[in-house]
Amino acid sequence: MQGKTELQLDATSPRAWTETSVAFLASVAFTMGLAWLAGETPWSPGAYARWDSANYLGIATAGSYIATCDTWGYSPDEWCGTAGWMPAYSLVLRVVSLSGIGIMQAALLVSHLFLFAALFLLRAMVAESQPGRERIALALAALFPGGIYLHAIFPTSALVLCALLCILFLSRLRFLAASLVVTVGAAVYSSGVLLSGLVGVSVLLLSEAPWRKRILKAVGFGTISFSGFGAVLLYHHLVTGRWNAFFLIQARNHFAGPLSRIYFELQQLFAGDLPRAMIAVQTLCMAAVCAGTVAYAVWSGKLTRLEKVTAGYVLLFWLFPLSTGNSLSLTRSEAGLVPLVILLAVLPRYPLMRILALFGILDVYITQLFFKSILI
C-alpha cells in the first residue's frame, strides 16, 4: 500500500462521471429542498448569500478597500472594508460575469463548478487509497457538516479543491506543483495560507534527500507556496495604499488555545439557545470525528502516503480555527474539512455508516440555520 502513490484519474470514465454527477445533483437538490422548507426561493442567488458574501461580491465589482469603522457607525479605532478578505475568488466572479450574467449568478455558478471538480477529484483519490469506497465517500462529502458553504456565495468549494490538489501532489512528491496550487489557495481564502505549512512539513517528512537538503527544500517550497498571500498583500498596497490592510481589518480576531474554544462550545449546550447549542453540537461532533478518525488511521499502521498527508491536513485545518478565539465561524471552517472523507474511508463499515447518518442530521439542521439567517 505504501508504494502506491500514482493516482490513475481517468477523466473519460463513465462510472466516475456518473457517480460524481449523481452525488453533486443530489447535494444540490437536497440543499434547494432545505431552502424551500426554510421559506427561501431555492433558485434565487440571494438565498445563498450571507454576511461575507457581500464582501466577495463587493471586491468583484469595485475592488478592495479599507476605511475606519466610524464610517458605518462603529469605533473609529477599528478598521473595516473588503480588504479583510482574499480577492482571488472575486476575480474569478468578475471574469465570469463578463459573459453577461449577473455577478450573483456568476458566484453561484463558480461555487458549484468548484464543488463538482472537488467531488470528482475526491472520488478519484478515494478510489486510489480505498477501492470500493467511492460511493460512500461521495455520500459523506455530499452531506458534509457545514456543506451549505460549498454551495453558497463563498470561496469554500474553491479552497477544498485547492486542498485536495495540494494533498494529491504532496503524496506524489510533486512539491513544486503542490506549492503552486497553494499560491492560489492562499489568495482564495485566508486559511489557505495554512497549506504552506503542510507543504513545508511534508517536504521534511516525505523527501528522501539528506536532512540538510530537506530543510533547504522545505524553506524553498514553503516560500513559493506563501507567495500567493504575499501577492495579496502587494495587491492591497497598490489599491488601498496599505500593505497591512488585511491585518488591520482582522485585528479584532484573537488567538486562544483549542481547549478554550471547546470549553466555550460546551457552555453553549446549556445556555438555553437551541440554534447556538446545535452549532456547538456540530463543532463537538466534528472534534470527536476528526480526532477519532486520525487516531484510528494512525493506529491501523497501514496508511498510504496520500492518507498520511490527509491526516496532516485534517489536524491543521481542524485545530487552527479552534485557536482563533470565539469570533471565527467554525461551521464555515469545518466545511473546509471535506478531505477528511479520504481518512473516513479507512474506517470499518459499521462506524462509517453511523458517521454518515450523523453528517446527514447535522447538515439538515445547520443548513436550515443558514437559510433562516441565523448563520452568516
C-alpha positions in Angstrom: 0.0 0.0 0.0 2.8 2.4 0.9 4.3 2.4 -2.6 1.1 3.1 -4.3 1.3 6.8 -5.0 0.3 7.3 -8.6 -3.3 8.4 -9.0 -4.9 7.0 -12.1 -7.5 9.7 -12.7 -9.4 8.7 -15.9 -11.4 11.7 -16.9 -13.2 9.7 -19.5 -14.5 7.0 -17.2 -18.3 6.9 -17.5 -18.6 5.5 -14.0 -16.6 8.3 -12.4 -18.6 11.0 -14.2 -21.9 9.2 -13.4 -21.3 8.7 -9.7 -19.9 12.2 -9.2 -22.8 13.8 -11.1 -25.4 11.8 -9.1 -23.7 12.9 -5.8 -23.5 16.5 -7.0 -27.1 16.8 -8.2 -28.4 15.0 -5.1 -26.5 17.5 -3.0 -27.9 20.5 -4.9 -31.4 19.1 -4.8 -31.1 18.4 -1.1 -29.9 22.0 -0.4 -32.6 23.5 -2.6 -35.2 21.5 -0.7 -34.0 22.7 2.6 -34.0 26.3 1.2 -37.7 25.8 0.3 -38.6 24.4 3.7 -37.0 27.5 5.3 -39.1 29.8 3.2 -36.4 30.8 0.7 -36.7 30.8 -3.1 -34.4 27.9 -3.9 -33.4 29.2 -7.3 -32.7 32.7 -6.2 -29.0 33.6 -5.8 -29.9 35.8 -2.9 -30.9 32.8 -0.8 -27.2 31.6 -0.9 -25.7 35.0 0.1 -24.9 35.9 3.7 -22.7 38.5 5.5 -19.3 37.8 4.0 -20.8 37.1 0.6 -21.3 40.9 0.3 -17.5 41.3 0.7 -16.6 38.9 -2.0 -19.2 40.4 -4.4 -18.0 43.9 -3.5 -14.4 43.0 -4.4 -15.7 41.6 -7.7 -17.5 44.7 -8.6 -15.5 47.5 -7.0 -12.2 46.1 -5.8 -10.8 46.0 -2.3 -10.8 49.0 0.1 -10.2 49.9 3.8 -11.6 52.6 6.0 -12.1 53.3 9.7 -15.2 51.7 11.1 -16.8 55.0 12.2 -17.9 55.3 8.5 -20.5 52.6 9.5 -21.2 53.9 13.0 -18.7 51.7 14.8 -15.5 52.5 16.7 -13.1 54.9 14.8 -10.2 52.9 16.4 -11.0 49.8 14.3 -10.7 49.2 10.6 -13.4 47.9 8.2 -13.6 47.2 4.5 -13.3 44.4 2.0 -9.5 44.2 2.2 -10.0 41.8 5.1 -11.0 39.1 2.6 -9.0 37.4 -0.1 -9.6 38.6 -3.7 -8.9 35.5 -6.0 -12.5 34.1 -5.8 -13.9 37.5 -6.5 -11.6 37.9 -9.5 -13.0 34.7 -11.0 -16.5 36.0 -10.4 -15.6 39.2 -12.3 -14.2 37.3 -15.2 -17.3 35.0 -15.4 -19.7 38.0 -15.2 -18.1 39.4 -18.3 -20.1 36.8 -20.2 -23.2 38.9 -19.5 -24.7 37.1 -16.5 -25.2 38.9 -13.2 -22.5 38.9 -10.6 -24.6 36.8 -8.1 -25.5 34.3 -10.7 -21.8 34.1 -11.7 -20.9 33.5 -8.0 -23.4 30.6 -7.7 -22.1 29.1 -10.9 -18.5 29.3 -9.9 -19.0 27.9 -6.4 -20.9 24.9 -7.9 -18.3 24.3 -10.6 -15.6 24.2 -8.0 -17.7 21.9 -5.9 -18.2 19.4 -8.8 -14.5 19.4 -9.5 -13.7 18.8 -5.9 -16.2 15.9 -5.7 -14.7 14.4 -8.9 -11.1 14.6 -7.6 -12.1 13.3 -4.1 -13.7 10.3 -5.6 -10.6 9.5 -7.6 -8.4 9.9 -4.6 -10.6 7.5 -2.5 -10.6 5.1 -5.5 -6.8 5.0 -5.2 -6.5 4.7 -1.4 -9.6 2.6 -0.6 -11.0 1.0 -3.8 -14.7 0.2 -3.5 -15.4 3.1 -1.1 -16.0 5.7 -3.8 -19.8 5.9 -3.4 -19.9 6.1 0.4 -17.1 8.8 0.1 -19.3 10.8 -2.2 -22.3 10.4 0.1 -20.2 11.7 3.0 -19.0 14.7 1.0 -22.5 15.5 -0.2 -23.8 15.5 3.4 -20.7 17.0 5.0 -21.5 19.2 8.0 -21.5 22.9 7.1 -21.7 21.8 3.4 -24.1 24.7 2.7 -21.0 26.9 2.4 -19.8 24.7 -0.5 -23.0 25.7 -2.4 -23.2 29.3 -1.2 -21.5 32.5 -2.4 -18.3 31.8 -0.5 -14.9 30.5 -1.7 -15.2 27.4 0.4 -15.5 25.0 -2.5 -12.6 26.6 -4.2 -10.5 26.2 -1.1 -11.5 22.5 -0.8 -10.4 21.9 -4.5 -7.1 23.6 -3.9 -6.6 21.5 -0.7 -7.3 18.2 -2.5 -4.9 19.1 -5.3 -2.2 20.1 -2.8 -2.7 16.8 -0.9 -2.5 14.8 -4.1 0.7 16.5 -5.4 2.4 16.1 -2.0 1.5 12.4 -1.8 3.2 12.0 -5.2 6.2 14.0 -4.0 5.5 16.7 -6.6 6.4 19.5 -4.2 6.6 22.3 -6.8 3.2 21.6 -8.2 1.8 21.5 -4.6 3.4 24.8 -3.9 1.9 26.5 -7.0 -1.5 25.2 -6.0 -1.1 26.7 -2.5 -0.2 30.1 -4.0 -3.8 30.1 -5.5 -5.4 28.7 -2.3 -3.8 31.4 -0.2 -5.3 34.0 -2.4 -8.7 32.4 -2.4 -9.3 32.1 1.3 -7.2 33.4 4.2 -7.0 30.0 5.8 -5.5 28.7 2.6 -2.1 30.1 3.7 -2.0 27.2 6.2 -1.4 24.9 3.3 2.1 26.5 3.2 2.8 24.8 6.5 1.5 21.5 5.2 3.9 21.8 2.2 6.9 22.5 4.4 6.2 19.7 6.9 5.5 17.2 4.0 8.8 18.1 2.3 10.7 17.4 5.6 8.9 14.1 6.3 8.4 12.7 2.8 11.5 13.8 0.9 14.2 11.1 0.6 17.0 13.7 0.4 19.6 14.1 3.2 18.3 16.2 6.1 20.2 19.3 5.1 18.7 19.3 1.7 15.3 18.5 3.1 15.4 21.7 5.2 16.5 23.8 2.3 13.8 22.3 0.1 11.2 22.8 2.8 12.1 26.5 3.1 12.2 27.0 -0.7 8.9 25.3 -1.4 7.3 26.9 1.7 8.4 30.3 0.4 6.9 29.6 -3.1 3.6 28.5 -1.6 3.5 31.5 0.7 4.0 33.9 -2.2 0.2 33.8 -3.0 -0.5 35.5 0.3 2.4 37.9 -0.4 0.8 38.8 -3.8 -2.5 39.6 -2.0 -0.6 42.0 0.4 1.0 43.6 -2.6 -2.4 44.0 -4.3 -3.8 45.6 -1.2 -0.8 48.0 -1.1 -1.5 49.0 -4.7 -5.3 49.5 -4.4 -5.6 50.8 -0.8 -2.1 52.3 0.0 -1.7 49.9 3.0 0.1 46.6 2.6 -1.2 45.6 6.0 -4.9 46.3 5.2 -5.8 42.6 5.8 -4.2 42.5 9.2 -5.7 45.8 10.3 -9.2 44.6 9.5 -8.7 41.2 11.0 -7.1 42.6 14.2 -10.3 42.1 16.1 -9.8 38.4 16.0 -7.6 36.9 18.7 -5.9 33.6 19.5 -6.6 31.2 22.3 -6.0 27.6 22.9 -8.2 24.9 21.2 -9.3 23.7 24.6 -10.6 27.2 25.4 -12.9 27.1 22.3 -14.0 23.6 23.1 -14.9 24.7 26.6 -16.8 27.7 25.2 -18.8 25.4 22.9 -19.6 23.1 25.8 -21.0 26.1 27.6 -23.3 26.9 24.7 -25.0 23.5 25.2 -26.6 24.8 28.4 -27.1 28.4 27.5 -30.8 28.0 26.6 -30.3 28.9 22.9 -31.2 25.9 20.8 -29.8 27.1 17.5 -26.5 28.1 19.2 -26.5 24.8 21.0 -26.8 22.9 17.7 -23.9 24.9 16.3 -21.9 23.8 19.3 -23.0 20.2 18.8 -21.6 20.2 15.3 -18.3 21.6 16.5 -18.0 19.0 19.2 -19.1 16.2 16.9 -16.5 17.2 14.3 -13.9 17.4 17.0 -14.7 13.8 18.0 -14.8 12.5 14.4 -11.5 14.3 13.4 -9.6 13.1 16.5 -11.1 9.6 16.4 -10.6 9.1 12.7 -7.0 10.3 12.7 -6.2 8.2 15.8 -7.7 5.1 14.2 -5.9 5.7 10.9 -2.6 6.1 12.6 -3.2 3.1 14.9 -4.1 0.9 12.0 -0.5 1.4 10.7 -1.4 0.8 7.1 -1.7 4.3 5.8 -0.8 5.2 2.2 1.2 8.3 1.7 -2.0 10.0 0.5 -3.7 9.2 3.7 -0.8 10.4 5.8 -0.8 13.8 4.1 -4.5 14.0 4.5 -4.1 13.3 8.2 -1.8 16.3 8.4 -4.2 18.5 6.6 -7.1 17.5 8.9 -5.2 18.2 12.1 -4.0 21.6 10.8 -7.4 22.8 9.5 -9.3 21.4 12.5 -7.0 22.7 15.3 -6.1 26.1 13.9 -9.7 27.5 13.7 -10.2 26.3 17.3 -7.3 28.6 18.2 -8.6 31.8 16.8 -10.9 32.8 19.7 -14.7 33.0 19.6 -15.1 35.4 16.7 -14.5 32.9 13.9 -17.4 30.9 12.4 -16.5 27.3 13.0 -19.4 26.0 10.9 -17.8 27.7 7.9 -14.2 26.5 8.6 -15.5 22.9 9.3 -16.8 22.8 5.7 -13.2 23.0 4.6 -12.5 19.7 6.3 -14.0 17.7 3.3 -10.7 16.0 2.6 -11.4 14.2 5.9 -13.5 11.9 3.8 -10.3 10.3 2.5 -9.5 9.1 6.0 -13.1 8.2 6.9 -12.9 5.7 4.0 -10.4 3.8 6.1 -12.9 3.1 8.8 -14.9 -0.2 9.1 -18.3 -0.1 7.6 -20.2 -0.1 10.9 -18.9 3.2 12.3 -18.7 4.7 8.8 -22.5 4.3 8.2 -23.2 5.9 11.6 -20.9 8.8 10.8 -22.8 9.2 7.5 -26.1 9.3 9.5 -24.6 11.9 11.9 -23.4 14.0 9.0 -26.9 14.0 7.4 -28.6 15.1 10.7 -26.1 17.9 11.3 -26.2 19.0 7.6 -30.0 19.3 7.7 -30.1 21.4 10.9 -27.1 23.7 10.1 -28.3 24.3 6.5 -31.7 25.3 7.9 -29.9 27.8 10.3 -28.2 29.2 7.2 -31.4 29.8 5.3 -33.0 31.3 8.3 -30.2 33.8 8.5 -29.1 32.6 12.0 -25.7 31.7 10.4 -23.9 34.3 8.5 
